[in-house]
Amino acid sequence: MTGYVKYDKEADMLCVRFSDESIDHTVPVDDLRRIDYSLDNPVVGLEFVDASGGVDLRDMPFRAKAEALLGDSGLDLPLLV
């Protein structure tokens, strides 16, 4: 599984993508976290609103992979794990 991280500083929005599959639908976990799914429902990414306040990975799918991608990204965002 490949992946990448995109952070929009202006919007304070972080996207962690696990694959290049198209996003079919997004399901909110809470006000600040969302899970992106492909058409056949595998998780393709995670979205975090207000990321500068902390990226809450608790109870998120592929948590370890997301944490590794964020560490490799060089972004200085606090992680909540």
PDB file as gemmi writes it, atoms N, CA and C in Angstrom:
CRYST1    1.000    1.000    1.000  90.00  90.00  90.00 P 1                      
ATOM      1  N   MET A   1       0.849  -1.182   0.000  1.00  0.00           N  
ATOM      2  CA  MET A   1       0.000   0.000   0.000  1.00  0.00           C  
ATOM      3  C   MET A   1       0.891   1.240   0.000  1.00  0.00           C  
ATOM      4  N   THR A   2       0.727   2.089  -0.978  1.00  0.00           N  
ATOM      5  CA  THR A   2       1.469   3.337  -1.035  1.00  0.00           C  
ATOM      6  C   THR A   2       0.634   4.415  -0.395  1.00  0.00           C  
ATOM      7  N   GLY A   3       1.208   5.559  -0.193  1.00  0.00           N  
ATOM      8  CA  GLY A   3       0.440   6.629   0.396  1.00  0.00           C  
ATOM      9  C   GLY A   3       1.171   7.943   0.369  1.00  0.00           C  
ATOM     10  N   TYR A   4       0.444   8.992   0.709  1.00  0.00           N  
ATOM     11  CA  TYR A   4       1.024  10.323   0.767  1.00  0.00           C  
ATOM     12  C   TYR A   4       0.166  11.212   1.661  1.00  0.00           C  
ATOM     13  N   VAL A   5       0.723  12.361   1.996  1.00  0.00           N  
ATOM     14  CA  VAL A   5       0.058  13.322   2.874  1.00  0.00           C  
ATOM     15  C   VAL A   5      -0.014  14.664   2.156  1.00  0.00           C  
ATOM     16  N   LYS A   6      -1.163  15.321   2.246  1.00  0.00           N  
ATOM     17  CA  LYS A   6      -1.317  16.678   1.726  1.00  0.00           C  
ATOM     18  C   LYS A   6      -1.882  17.548   2.850  1.00  0.00           C  
ATOM     19  N   TYR A   7      -1.255  18.710   3.036  1.00  0.00           N  
ATOM     20  CA  TYR A   7      -1.734  19.631   4.060  1.00  0.00           C  
ATOM     21  C   TYR A   7      -1.975  20.988   3.424  1.00  0.00           C  
ATOM     22  N   ASP A   8      -3.174  21.508   3.581  1.00  0.00           N  
ATOM     23  CA  ASP A   8      -3.532  22.841   3.123  1.00  0.00           C  
ATOM     24  C   ASP A   8      -3.500  23.754   4.345  1.00  0.00           C  
ATOM     25  N   LYS A   9      -2.431  24.525   4.449  1.00  0.00           N  
ATOM     26  CA  LYS A   9      -2.236  25.368   5.636  1.00  0.00           C  
ATOM     27  C   LYS A   9      -3.336  26.425   5.758  1.00  0.00           C  
ATOM     28  N   GLU A  10      -3.749  27.000   4.629  1.00  0.00           N  
ATOM     29  CA  GLU A  10      -4.780  28.027   4.653  1.00  0.00           C  
ATOM     30  C   GLU A  10      -6.104  27.496   5.200  1.00  0.00           C  
ATOM     31  N   ALA A  11      -6.480  26.301   4.752  1.00  0.00           N  
ATOM     32  CA  ALA A  11      -7.733  25.684   5.201  1.00  0.00           C  
ATOM     33  C   ALA A  11      -7.537  24.892   6.488  1.00  0.00           C  
ATOM     34  N   ASP A  12      -6.269  24.678   6.878  1.00  0.00           N  
ATOM     35  CA  ASP A  12      -5.908  23.859   8.036  1.00  0.00           C  
ATOM     36  C   ASP A  12      -6.531  22.469   7.928  1.00  0.00           C  
ATOM     37  N   MET A  13      -6.385  21.894   6.728  1.00  0.00           N  
ATOM     38  CA  MET A  13      -6.970  20.595   6.388  1.00  0.00           C  
ATOM     39  C   MET A  13      -5.861  19.630   5.991  1.00  0.00           C  
ATOM     40  N   LEU A  14      -5.849  18.472   6.626  1.00  0.00           N  
ATOM     41  CA  LEU A  14      -4.864  17.445   6.343  1.00  0.00           C  
ATOM     42  C   LEU A  14      -5.554  16.249   5.706  1.00  0.00           C  
ATOM     43  N   CYS A  15      -4.979  15.747   4.620  1.00  0.00           N  
ATOM     44  CA  CYS A  15      -5.481  14.546   3.961  1.00  0.00           C  
ATOM     45  C   CYS A  15      -4.365  13.517   3.945  1.00  0.00           C  
ATOM     46  N   VAL A  16      -4.662  12.343   4.431  1.00  0.00           N  
ATOM     47  CA  VAL A  16      -3.735  11.212   4.386  1.00  0.00           C  
ATOM     48  C   VAL A  16      -4.349  10.220   3.412  1.00  0.00           C  
ATOM     49  N   ARG A  17      -3.642   9.954   2.321  1.00  0.00           N  
ATOM     50  CA  ARG A  17      -4.154   9.031   1.309  1.00  0.00           C  
ATOM     51  C   ARG A  17      -3.344   7.744   1.345  1.00  0.00           C  
ATOM     52  N   PHE A  18      -4.046   6.624   1.301  1.00  0.00           N  
ATOM     53  CA  PHE A  18      -3.411   5.313   1.313  1.00  0.00           C  
ATOM     54  C   PHE A  18      -3.281   4.721  -0.085  1.00  0.00           C  
ATOM     55  N   SER A  19      -4.037   5.258  -1.038  1.00  0.00           N  
ATOM     56  CA  SER A  19      -3.952   4.781  -2.412  1.00  0.00           C  
ATOM     57  C   SER A  19      -4.420   5.895  -3.338  1.00  0.00           C  
ATOM     58  N   ASP A  20      -4.248   5.676  -4.645  1.00  0.00           N  
ATOM     59  CA  ASP A  20      -4.697   6.647  -5.639  1.00  0.00           C  
ATOM     60  C   ASP A  20      -6.096   6.340  -6.160  1.00  0.00           C  
ATOM     61  N   GLU A  21      -6.770   5.376  -5.539  1.00  0.00           N  
ATOM     62  CA  GLU A  21      -8.142   5.061  -5.951  1.00  0.00           C  
ATOM     63  C   GLU A  21      -9.026   6.290  -5.768  1.00  0.00           C  
ATOM     64  N   SER A  22     -10.014   6.410  -6.623  1.00  0.00           N  
ATOM     65  CA  SER A  22     -10.952   7.529  -6.529  1.00  0.00           C  
ATOM     66  C   SER A  22     -11.805   7.410  -5.274  1.00  0.00           C  
ATOM     67  N   ILE A  23     -12.102   8.547  -4.697  1.00  0.00           N  
ATOM     68  CA  ILE A  23     -12.977   8.589  -3.524  1.00  0.00           C  
ATOM     69  C   ILE A  23     -14.422   8.581  -4.013  1.00  0.00           C  
ATOM     70  N   ASP A  24     -15.191   7.623  -3.543  1.00  0.00           N  
ATOM     71  CA  ASP A  24     -16.607   7.539  -3.889  1.00  0.00           C  
ATOM     72  C   ASP A  24     -17.461   8.251  -2.848  1.00  0.00           C  
ATOM     73  N   HIS A  25     -17.132   8.066  -1.586  1.00  0.00           N  
ATOM     74  CA  HIS A  25     -17.904   8.712  -0.527  1.00  0.00           C  
ATOM     75  C   HIS A  25     -17.027   8.901   0.712  1.00  0.00           C  
ATOM     76  N   THR A  26     -17.438   9.859   1.510  1.00  0.00           N  
ATOM     77  CA  THR A  26     -16.724  10.213   2.738  1.00  0.00           C  
ATOM     78  C   THR A  26     -17.700  10.126   3.899  1.00  0.00           C  
ATOM     79  N   VAL A  27     -17.239   9.492   4.979  1.00  0.00           N  
ATOM     80  CA  VAL A  27     -18.078   9.317   6.157  1.00  0.00           C  
ATOM     81  C   VAL A  27     -17.446  10.066   7.329  1.00  0.00           C  
ATOM     82  N   PRO A  28     -18.182  10.987   7.946  1.00  0.00           N  
ATOM     83  CA  PRO A  28     -17.635  11.685   9.103  1.00  0.00           C  
ATOM     84  C   PRO A  28     -17.552  10.763  10.319  1.00  0.00           C  
ATOM     85  N   VAL A  29     -16.443  10.855  11.036  1.00  0.00           N  
ATOM     86  CA  VAL A  29     -16.283  10.157  12.309  1.00  0.00           C  
ATOM     87  C   VAL A  29     -16.786  11.074  13.418  1.00  0.00           C  
ATOM     88  N   ASP A  30     -16.428  12.333  13.295  1.00  0.00           N  
ATOM     89  CA  ASP A  30     -16.884  13.388  14.201  1.00  0.00           C  
ATOM     90  C   ASP A  30     -16.710  14.711  13.455  1.00  0.00           C  
ATOM     91  N   ASP A  31     -16.770  15.834  14.154  1.00  0.00           N  
ATOM     92  CA  ASP A  31     -16.688  17.145  13.499  1.00  0.00           C  
ATOM     93  C   ASP A  31     -15.338  17.412  12.832  1.00  0.00           C  
ATOM     94  N   LEU A  32     -14.277  16.751  13.282  1.00  0.00           N  
ATOM     95  CA  LEU A  32     -12.933  17.052  12.792  1.00  0.00           C  
ATOM     96  C   LEU A  32     -12.283  15.941  11.987  1.00  0.00           C  
ATOM     97  N   ARG A  33     -12.933  14.781  11.884  1.00  0.00           N  
ATOM     98  CA  ARG A  33     -12.308  13.639  11.205  1.00  0.00           C  
ATOM     99  C   ARG A  33     -13.290  12.968  10.249  1.00  0.00           C  
ATOM    100  N   ARG A  34     -12.739  12.532   9.099  1.00  0.00           N  
ATOM    101  CA  ARG A  34     -13.553  11.861   8.092  1.00  0.00           C  
ATOM    102  C   ARG A  34     -12.763  10.703   7.498  1.00  0.00           C  
ATOM    103  N   ILE A  35     -13.481   9.693   7.018  1.00  0.00           N  
ATOM    104  CA  ILE A  35     -12.856   8.552   6.357  1.00  0.00           C  
ATOM    105  C   ILE A  35     -13.349   8.526   4.915  1.00  0.00           C  
ATOM    106  N   ASP A  36     -12.399   8.447   3.971  1.00  0.00           N  
ATOM    107  CA  ASP A  36     -12.710   8.383   2.547  1.00  0.00           C  
ATOM    108  C   ASP A  36     -12.714   6.931   2.082  1.00  0.00           C  
ATOM    109  N   TYR A  37     -13.757   6.570   1.339  1.00  0.00           N  
ATOM    110  CA  TYR A  37     -13.910   5.208   0.833  1.00  0.00           C  
ATOM    111  C   TYR A  37     -13.974   5.208  -0.694  1.00  0.00           C  
ATOM    112  N   SER A  38     -13.498   4.126  -1.290  1.00  0.00           N  
ATOM    113  CA  SER A  38     -13.649   3.938  -2.733  1.00  0.00           C  
ATOM    114  C   SER A  38     -15.026   3.336  -3.004  1.00  0.00           C  
ATOM    115  N   LEU A  39     -15.337   3.139  -4.266  1.00  0.00           N  
ATOM    116  CA  LEU A  39     -16.636   2.616  -4.654  1.00  0.00           C  
ATOM    117  C   LEU A  39     -16.932   1.268  -4.019  1.00  0.00           C  
ATOM    118  N   ASP A  40     -15.930   0.387  -3.938  1.00  0.00           N  
ATOM    119  CA  ASP A  40     -16.161  -0.931  -3.344  1.00  0.00           C  
ATOM    120  C   ASP A  40     -15.847  -0.959  -1.850  1.00  0.00           C  
ATOM    121  N   ASN A  41     -15.743   0.215  -1.234  1.00  0.00           N  
ATOM    122  CA  ASN A  41     -15.654   0.450   0.206  1.00  0.00           C  
ATOM    123  C   ASN A  41     -14.310   0.277   0.904  1.00  0.00           C  
ATOM    124  N   PRO A  42     -13.196  -0.059   0.232  1.00  0.00           N  
ATOM    125  CA  PRO A  42     -11.942  -0.007   0.982  1.00  0.00           C  
ATOM    126  C   PRO A  42     -11.614   1.444   1.363  1.00  0.00           C  
ATOM    127  N   VAL A  43     -11.004   1.596   2.507  1.00  0.00           N  
ATOM    128  CA  VAL A  43     -10.577   2.917   2.960  1.00  0.00           C  
ATOM    129  C   VAL A  43      -9.438   3.383   2.063  1.00  0.00           C  
ATOM    130  N   VAL A  44      -9.581   4.572   1.492  1.00  0.00           N  
ATOM    131  CA  VAL A  44      -8.520   5.134   0.656  1.00  0.00           C  
ATOM    132  C   VAL A  44      -7.846   6.333   1.301  1.00  0.00           C  
ATOM    133  N   GLY A  45      -8.464   6.883   2.355  1.00  0.00           N  
ATOM    134  CA  GLY A  45      -7.838   8.033   2.993  1.00  0.00           C  
ATOM    135  C   GLY A  45      -8.561   8.506   4.232  1.00  0.00           C  
ATOM    136  N   LEU A  46      -7.887   9.424   4.905  1.00  0.00           N  
ATOM    137  CA  LEU A  46      -8.420  10.060   6.106  1.00  0.00           C  
ATOM    138  C   LEU A  46      -8.305  11.562   5.938  1.00  0.00           C  
ATOM    139  N   GLU A  47      -9.254  12.307   6.472  1.00  0.00           N  
ATOM    140  CA  GLU A  47      -9.232  13.764   6.425  1.00  0.00           C  
ATOM    141  C   GLU A  47      -9.343  14.307   7.847  1.00  0.00           C  
ATOM    142  N   PHE A  48      -8.575  15.359   8.101  1.00  0.00           N  
ATOM    143  CA  PHE A  48      -8.576  15.978   9.429  1.00  0.00           C  
ATOM    144  C   PHE A  48      -8.743  17.486   9.279  1.00  0.00           C  
ATOM    145  N   VAL A  49      -9.792  18.015   9.874  1.00  0.00           N  
ATOM    146  CA  VAL A  49     -10.074  19.442   9.888  1.00  0.00           C  
ATOM    147  C   VAL A  49      -9.387  20.032  11.121  1.00  0.00           C  
ATOM    148  N   ASP A  50      -8.930  21.285  11.033  1.00  0.00           N  
ATOM    149  CA  ASP A  50      -8.245  21.958  12.145  1.00  0.00           C  
ATOM    150  C   ASP A  50      -7.022  21.144  12.580  1.00  0.00           C  
ATOM    151  N   ALA A  51      -6.256  20.685  11.601  1.00  0.00           N  
ATOM    152  CA  ALA A  51      -5.125  19.788  11.859  1.00  0.00           C  
ATOM    153  C   ALA A  51      -4.039  20.417  12.720  1.00  0.00           C  
ATOM    154  N   SER A  52      -3.881  21.731  12.666  1.00  0.00           N  
ATOM    155  CA  SER A  52      -2.835  22.363  13.470  1.00  0.00           C  
ATOM    156  C   SER A  52      -3.114  22.226  14.960  1.00  0.00           C  
ATOM    157  N   GLY A  53      -4.378  21.968  15.319  1.00  0.00           N  
ATOM    158  CA  GLY A  53      -4.742  21.760  16.713  1.00  0.00           C  
ATOM    159  C   GLY A  53      -4.471  20.343  17.187  1.00  0.00           C  
ATOM    160  N   GLY A  54      -4.112  19.465  16.261  1.00  0.00           N  
ATOM    161  CA  GLY A  54      -3.803  18.080  16.601  1.00  0.00           C  
ATOM    162  C   GLY A  54      -4.511  17.124  15.660  1.00  0.00           C  
ATOM    163  N   VAL A  55      -3.794  16.086  15.276  1.00  0.00           N  
ATOM    164  CA  VAL A  55      -4.328  15.060  14.382  1.00  0.00           C  
ATOM    165  C   VAL A  55      -4.681  13.858  15.247  1.00  0.00           C  
ATOM    166  N   ASP A  56      -5.967  13.636  15.418  1.00  0.00           N  
ATOM    167  CA  ASP A  56      -6.455  12.577  16.299  1.00  0.00           C  
ATOM    168  C   ASP A  56      -6.587  11.274  15.519  1.00  0.00           C  
ATOM    169  N   LEU A  57      -5.632  10.376  15.708  1.00  0.00           N  
ATOM    170  CA  LEU A  57      -5.628   9.093  15.017  1.00  0.00           C  
ATOM    171  C   LEU A  57      -6.319   7.986  15.803  1.00  0.00           C  
ATOM    172  N   ARG A  58      -6.765   8.300  17.010  1.00  0.00           N  
ATOM    173  CA  ARG A  58      -7.424   7.275  17.819  1.00  0.00           C  
ATOM    174  C   ARG A  58      -8.674   6.770  17.116  1.00  0.00           C  
ATOM    175  N   ASP A  59      -8.829   5.454  17.112  1.00  0.00           N  
ATOM    176  CA  ASP A  59      -9.989   4.789  16.512  1.00  0.00           C  
ATOM    177  C   ASP A  59     -10.098   4.970  15.003  1.00  0.00           C  
ATOM    178  N   MET A  60      -9.013   5.360  14.350  1.00  0.00           N  
ATOM    179  CA  MET A  60      -9.035   5.518  12.899  1.00  0.00           C  
ATOM    180  C   MET A  60      -8.438   4.283  12.230  1.00  0.00           C  
ATOM    181  N   PRO A  61      -8.976   3.894  11.069  1.00  0.00           N  
ATOM    182  CA  PRO A  61      -8.401   2.741  10.359  1.00  0.00           C  
ATOM    183  C   PRO A  61      -7.005   3.071   9.853  1.00  0.00           C  
ATOM    184  N   PHE A  62      -6.161   2.054   9.767  1.00  0.00           N  
ATOM    185  CA  PHE A  62      -4.782   2.203   9.287  1.00  0.00           C  
ATOM    186  C   PHE A  62      -4.006   3.250  10.082  1.00  0.00           C  
ATOM    187  N   ARG A  63      -4.256   3.271  11.373  1.00  0.00           N  
ATOM    188  CA  ARG A  63      -3.638   4.262  12.251  1.00  0.00           C  
ATOM    189  C   ARG A  63      -2.122   4.247  12.163  1.00  0.00           C  
ATOM    190  N   ALA A  64      -1.519   3.061  12.223  1.00  0.00           N  
ATOM    191  CA  ALA A  64      -0.055   2.961  12.184  1.00  0.00           C  
ATOM    192  C   ALA A  64       0.488   3.472  10.855  1.00  0.00           C  
ATOM    193  N   LYS A  65      -0.180   3.134   9.749  1.00  0.00           N  
ATOM    194  CA  LYS A  65       0.250   3.600   8.426  1.00  0.00           C  
ATOM    195  C   LYS A  65       0.127   5.117   8.339  1.00  0.00           C  
ATOM    196  N   ALA A  66      -0.972   5.669   8.846  1.00  0.00           N  
ATOM    197  CA  ALA A  66      -1.165   7.121   8.837  1.00  0.00           C  
ATOM    198  C   ALA A  66      -0.090   7.807   9.668  1.00  0.00           C  
ATOM    199  N   GLU A  67       0.213   7.250  10.825  1.00  0.00           N  
ATOM    200  CA  GLU A  67       1.247   7.830  11.683  1.00  0.00           C  
ATOM    201  C   GLU A  67       2.610   7.806  10.979  1.00  0.00           C  
ATOM    202  N   ALA A  68       2.932   6.711  10.295  1.00  0.00           N  
ATOM    203  CA  ALA A  68       4.198   6.610   9.575  1.00  0.00           C  
ATOM    204  C   ALA A  68       4.258   7.622   8.429  1.00  0.00           C  
ATOM    205  N   LEU A  69       3.181   7.752   7.683  1.00  0.00           N  
ATOM    206  CA  LEU A  69       3.150   8.717   6.578  1.00  0.00           C  
ATOM    207  C   LEU A  69       3.307  10.139   7.090  1.00  0.00           C  
ATOM    208  N   LEU A  70       2.658  10.447   8.195  1.00  0.00           N  
ATOM    209  CA  LEU A  70       2.789  11.788   8.780  1.00  0.00           C  
ATOM    210  C   LEU A  70       4.205  12.038   9.265  1.00  0.00           C  
ATOM    211  N   GLY A  71       4.822  11.030   9.871  1.00  0.00           N  
ATOM    212  CA  GLY A  71       6.212  11.165  10.316  1.00  0.00           C  
ATOM    213  C   GLY A  71       7.159  11.398   9.160  1.00  0.00           C  
ATOM    214  N   ASP A  72       6.926  10.695   8.060  1.00  0.00           N  
ATOM    215  CA  ASP A  72       7.763  10.840   6.866  1.00  0.00           C  
ATOM    216  C   ASP A  72       7.528  12.164   6.148  1.00  0.00           C  
ATOM    217  N   SER A  73       6.385  12.793   6.382  1.00  0.00           N  
ATOM    218  CA  SER A  73       6.024  14.012   5.655  1.00  0.00           C  
ATOM    219  C   SER A  73       6.837  15.224   6.100  1.00  0.00           C  
ATOM    220  N   GLY A  74       7.350  15.203   7.321  1.00  0.00           N  
ATOM    221  CA  GLY A  74       8.093  16.349   7.841  1.00  0.00           C  
ATOM    222  C   GLY A  74       7.204  17.461   8.369  1.00  0.00           C  
ATOM    223  N   LEU A  75       5.888  17.261   8.325  1.00  0.00           N  
ATOM    224  CA  LEU A  75       4.973  18.271   8.861  1.00  0.00           C  
ATOM    225  C   LEU A  75       5.071  18.296  10.380  1.00  0.00           C  
ATOM    226  N   ASP A  76       4.997  19.475  10.935  1.00  0.00           N  
ATOM    227  CA  ASP A  76       5.094  19.641  12.379  1.00  0.00           C  
ATOM    228  C   ASP A  76       3.690  19.809  12.966  1.00  0.00           C  
ATOM    229  N   LEU A  77       2.893  18.735  12.882  1.00  0.00           N  
ATOM    230  CA  LEU A  77       1.547  18.756  13.422  1.00  0.00           C  
ATOM    231  C   LEU A  77       1.487  17.796  14.616  1.00  0.00           C  
ATOM    232  N   PRO A  78       0.874  18.225  15.726  1.00  0.00           N  
ATOM    233  CA  PRO A  78       0.780  17.336  16.875  1.00  0.00           C  
ATOM    234  C   PRO A  78      -0.103  16.123  16.588  1.00  0.00           C  
ATOM    235  N   LEU A  79       0.367  14.950  16.996  1.00  0.00           N  
ATOM    236  CA  LEU A  79      -0.398  13.716  16.808  1.00  0.00           C  
ATOM    237  C   LEU A  79      -1.023  13.280  18.117  1.00  0.00           C  
ATOM    238  N   LEU A  80      -2.259  12.861  18.048  1.00  0.00           N  
ATOM    239  CA  LEU A  80      -2.958  12.302  19.193  1.00  0.00           C  
ATOM    240  C   LEU A  80      -3.182  10.835  18.864  1.00  0.00           C  
ATOM    241  N   VAL A  81      -2.470   9.946  19.557  1.00  0.00           N  
ATOM    242  CA  VAL A  81      -2.584   8.520  19.267  1.00  0.00           C  
ATOM    243  C   VAL A  81      -2.905   7.734  20.517  1.00  0.00           C  
TER     244      VAL A  81                                                      
END                                                                             
